[in-house]
Amino acid sequence: MLIIDHDTEQRLYQIAQQTGLNAQSIVQEALTNYIEDMQDSLLAQQALNEIATGAAPLTLDELDAYLDSCH
């Protein structure tokens, strides 16, 4: 169960009504996108930390393969 404040809930239902989508699908999609963005951000921060400590950065091909395996 997810508890959200009244104002956010009202905005959610307003968007649902305007788009014809149900509120649950809007929240599910938004949460999924947020989690994916956070994972990408954490991976980027980890890579920056590794580079700062002298580790060799990934090649573009290695990065693409890694990101593909995460999604």
Backbone as a printed PyTorch tensor [residue, N CA C, xyz], in Angstrom:
tensor([[[  0.8410,  -1.1760,   0.0000],
         [  0.0000,   0.0000,   0.0000],
         [  0.8860,   1.2390,   0.0000]],

        [[  0.4980,   2.1930,  -0.7720],
         [  1.2330,   3.4440,  -0.8860],
         [  0.3630,   4.5640,  -0.3480]],

        [[  0.9070,   5.3550,   0.5490],
         [  0.1610,   6.4770,   1.1090],
         [  0.7230,   7.7670,   0.5190]],

        [[ -0.1490,   8.5520,  -0.0930],
         [  0.2760,   9.8380,  -0.6540],
         [ -0.5810,  10.9470,  -0.0460]],

        [[ -0.0390,  12.1400,  -0.0480],
         [ -0.7790,  13.2550,   0.5430],
         [ -1.9950,  13.6050,  -0.3230]],

        [[ -2.9220,  14.2860,   0.2860],
         [ -4.2130,  14.6010,  -0.3440],
         [ -4.0410,  15.3900,  -1.6460]],

        [[ -3.1860,  16.4040,  -1.6360],
         [ -3.0040,  17.2230,  -2.8390],
         [ -2.4700,  16.3980,  -4.0040]],

        [[ -1.4980,  15.5490,  -3.7340],
         [ -0.9280,  14.7000,  -4.7860],
         [ -1.9850,  13.7210,  -5.2930]],

        [[ -2.7620,  13.1730,  -4.3910],
         [ -3.8170,  12.2480,  -4.7820],
         [ -4.8370,  12.9390,  -5.6880]],

        [[ -5.2270,  14.1510,  -5.3440],
         [ -6.1770,  14.8990,  -6.1570],
         [ -5.6080,  15.1840,  -7.5490]],

        [[ -4.3310,  15.5530,  -7.6020],
         [ -3.6840,  15.8030,  -8.9000],
         [ -3.6360,  14.5270,  -9.7330]],

        [[ -3.3480,  13.4100,  -9.0750],
         [ -3.3070,  12.1230,  -9.7630],
         [ -4.6610,  11.7910, -10.3850]],

        [[ -5.7250,  11.9230,  -9.6000],
         [ -7.0530,  11.6030, -10.1160],
         [ -7.4970,  12.5790, -11.2010]],

        [[ -7.0550,  13.8140, -11.1040],
         [ -7.3740,  14.7890, -12.1490],
         [ -6.6970,  14.3900, -13.4600]],

        [[ -5.4340,  14.0010, -13.3800],
         [ -4.7170,  13.5540, -14.5860],
         [ -5.3650,  12.2950, -15.1430]],

        [[ -5.7260,  11.3730, -14.2690],
         [ -6.3810,  10.1380, -14.7130],
         [ -7.6670,  10.4540, -15.4590]],

        [[ -8.4350,  11.3540, -14.9190],
         [ -9.6980,  11.7270, -15.5630],
         [ -9.4460,  12.4020, -16.9120]],

        [[ -8.4590,  13.2700, -16.9700],
         [ -8.1820,  13.9980, -18.2110],
         [ -7.6060,  13.1020, -19.2950]],

        [[ -6.8650,  12.0770, -18.9030],
         [ -6.2200,  11.2140, -19.8870],
         [ -7.0000,   9.9510, -20.2030]],

        [[ -7.9580,   9.6290, -19.3420],
         [ -8.7040,   8.3940, -19.5430],
         [ -7.9780,   7.1650, -19.0270]],

        [[ -6.8620,   7.3620, -18.3640],
         [ -6.1110,   6.2570, -17.7710],
         [ -6.5470,   6.0790, -16.3280]],

        [[ -6.3190,   4.8700, -15.7790],
         [ -6.6500,   4.7280, -14.3660],
         [ -5.4570,   5.1480, -13.5170]],

        [[ -5.7390,   5.5840, -12.3120],
         [ -4.7100,   6.1310, -11.4320],
         [ -3.6150,   5.1130, -11.1390]],

        [[ -3.9830,   3.8500, -10.9740],
         [ -2.9940,   2.8340, -10.6570],
         [ -1.9780,   2.6700, -11.7760]],

        [[ -2.4220,   2.6920, -13.0240],
         [ -1.4760,   2.5360, -14.1320],
         [ -0.5530,   3.7450, -14.2520]],

        [[ -1.0750,   4.9340, -13.9390],
         [ -0.2350,   6.1370, -13.9540],
         [  0.8520,   6.0360, -12.8930]],

        [[  0.4680,   5.6340, -11.6840],
         [  1.4410,   5.4990, -10.5950],
         [  2.4460,   4.4060, -10.9090]],

        [[  1.9930,   3.2720, -11.4390],
         [  2.8900,   2.1630, -11.7730],
         [  3.9400,   2.6040, -12.7910]],

        [[  3.5050,   3.2790, -13.8480],
         [  4.4400,   3.7290, -14.8720],
         [  5.4200,   4.7690, -14.3160]],

        [[  4.8980,   5.7080, -13.5320],
         [  5.7500,   6.7500, -12.9560],
         [  6.7850,   6.1460, -12.0150]],

        [[  6.3620,   5.2000, -11.1850],
         [  7.2750,   4.5750, -10.2360],
         [  8.3270,   3.7310, -10.9490]],

        [[  7.9130,   3.0020, -11.9580],
         [  8.8580,   2.2000, -12.7430],
         [  9.9090,   3.0970, -13.3920]],

        [[  9.4660,   4.1910, -14.0130],
         [ 10.4070,   5.1230, -14.6440],
         [ 11.3490,   5.7450, -13.6180]],

        [[ 10.8160,   6.1100, -12.4560],
         [ 11.6360,   6.7130, -11.4040],
         [ 12.7000,   5.7340, -10.9160]],

        [[ 12.3160,   4.5020, -10.6940],
         [ 13.2730,   3.4990, -10.2190],
         [ 14.3650,   3.2680, -11.2630]],

        [[ 13.9920,   3.1720, -12.5330],
         [ 14.9900,   3.0000, -13.5930],
         [ 15.9430,   4.1920, -13.6450]],

        [[ 15.4040,   5.3990, -13.5200],
         [ 16.2470,   6.5990, -13.5170],
         [ 17.2000,   6.5990, -12.3250]],

        [[ 16.7010,   6.2140, -11.1650],
         [ 17.5490,   6.1610,  -9.9690],
         [ 18.6520,   5.1190, -10.1210]],

        [[ 18.3200,   3.9610, -10.6880],
         [ 19.3340,   2.9380, -10.9230],
         [ 20.4090,   3.4520, -11.8740]],

        [[ 19.9930,   4.1150, -12.9430],
         [ 20.9510,   4.6820, -13.8850],
         [ 21.8400,   5.7250, -13.2090]],

        [[ 21.2350,   6.5500, -12.3720],
         [ 21.9900,   7.5780, -11.6550],
         [ 23.0020,   6.9540, -10.7010]],

        [[ 22.5880,   5.9200,  -9.9930],
         [ 23.5080,   5.2430,  -9.0780],
         [ 24.6570,   4.5760,  -9.8190]],

        [[ 24.3510,   3.9860, -10.9720],
         [ 25.4020,   3.3750, -11.7910],
         [ 26.3940,   4.4270, -12.2850]],

        [[ 25.8760,   5.5680, -12.6910],
         [ 26.7460,   6.6470, -13.1590],
         [ 27.6310,   7.1530, -12.0230]],

        [[ 27.0540,   7.3070, -10.8310],
         [ 27.8370,   7.7580,  -9.6800],
         [ 28.9100,   6.7420,  -9.3110]],

        [[ 28.5620,   5.4670,  -9.3790],
         [ 29.5340,   4.4100,  -9.0930],
         [ 30.6790,   4.4640, -10.1070]],

        [[ 30.3500,   4.6710, -11.3730],
         [ 31.3870,   4.7540, -12.4010],
         [ 32.2890,   5.9550, -12.1650]],

        [[ 31.7090,   7.0890, -11.7980],
         [ 32.5180,   8.2790, -11.5070],
         [ 33.4410,   8.0420, -10.3180]],

        [[ 32.9180,   7.3690,  -9.3000],
         [ 33.7520,   7.0510,  -8.1380],
         [ 34.9000,   6.1290,  -8.5120]],

        [[ 34.6300,   5.1500,  -9.3620],
         [ 35.6820,   4.2330,  -9.8000],
         [ 36.7450,   4.9620, -10.6120]],

        [[ 36.3100,   5.8550, -11.4830],
         [ 37.2650,   6.6260, -12.2860],
         [ 38.1110,   7.5150, -11.3790]],

        [[ 37.4790,   8.1230, -10.3800],
         [ 38.1950,   9.0020,  -9.4550],
         [ 39.2590,   8.2510,  -8.6640]],

        [[ 39.0560,   6.9540,  -8.4670],
         [ 40.0360,   6.1630,  -7.7220],
         [ 41.0410,   5.4800,  -8.6380]],

        [[ 40.9860,   5.8030,  -9.9380],
         [ 41.9940,   5.3050, -10.8620],
         [ 41.5770,   4.1300, -11.7160]],

        [[ 40.3590,   3.6620, -11.5730],
         [ 39.9010,   2.5450, -12.3930],
         [ 39.6820,   3.0090, -13.8280]],

        [[ 39.9070,   2.1270, -14.7560],
         [ 39.7020,   2.4490, -16.1670],
         [ 38.2060,   2.5210, -16.4570]],

        [[ 37.7630,   3.5400, -17.1660],
         [ 36.3380,   3.6310, -17.5020],
         [ 35.9380,   2.5450, -18.4950]],

        [[ 34.6640,   2.2260, -18.5300],
         [ 34.1530,   1.2600, -19.4950],
         [ 34.1940,   1.8530, -20.8940]],

        [[ 34.3590,   0.9880, -21.8770],
         [ 34.2140,   1.4380, -23.2530],
         [ 32.7170,   1.6220, -23.5200]],

        [[ 32.3790,   2.2920, -24.5990],
         [ 30.9800,   2.5020, -24.9380],
         [ 30.2710,   1.1700, -25.1610]],

        [[ 30.9380,   0.2370, -25.8210],
         [ 30.3380,  -1.0800, -26.0530],
         [ 30.0840,  -1.8070, -24.7330]],

        [[ 31.0190,  -1.7240, -23.8050],
         [ 30.8510,  -2.3610, -22.4970],
         [ 29.6910,  -1.7140, -21.7360]],

        [[ 29.6100,  -0.4010, -21.8140],
         [ 28.5320,   0.3170, -21.1370],
         [ 27.1750,  -0.0470, -21.7260]],

        [[ 27.0690,  -0.0780, -23.0420],
         [ 25.8150,  -0.4590, -23.7060],
         [ 25.3870,  -1.8700, -23.2910]],

        [[ 26.3260,  -2.7930, -23.2930],
         [ 26.0120,  -4.1670, -22.9130],
         [ 25.5510,  -4.2450, -21.4630]],

        [[ 26.2120,  -3.4930, -20.6010],
         [ 25.8390,  -3.5040, -19.1930],
         [ 24.4520,  -2.9120, -18.9890]],

        [[ 24.1840,  -1.7710, -19.6180],
         [ 22.8730,  -1.1500, -19.4730],
         [ 21.7650,  -2.0130, -20.0570]],

        [[ 22.0480,  -2.6880, -21.1550],
         [ 21.0610,  -3.5950, -21.7290],
         [ 20.7320,  -4.7280, -20.7650]],

        [[ 21.7160,  -5.1930, -20.0220],
         [ 21.4830,  -6.2950, -19.0900],
         [ 20.6980,  -5.8470, -17.8600]],

        [[ 20.6610,  -4.5500, -17.5970],
         [ 19.9450,  -4.0240, -16.4230],
         [ 18.4690,  -3.8160, -16.6910]],

        [[ 18.0920,  -3.7170, -17.9340],
         [ 16.6820,  -3.4240, -18.2650],
         [ 16.0660,  -4.6060, -18.8550]]])
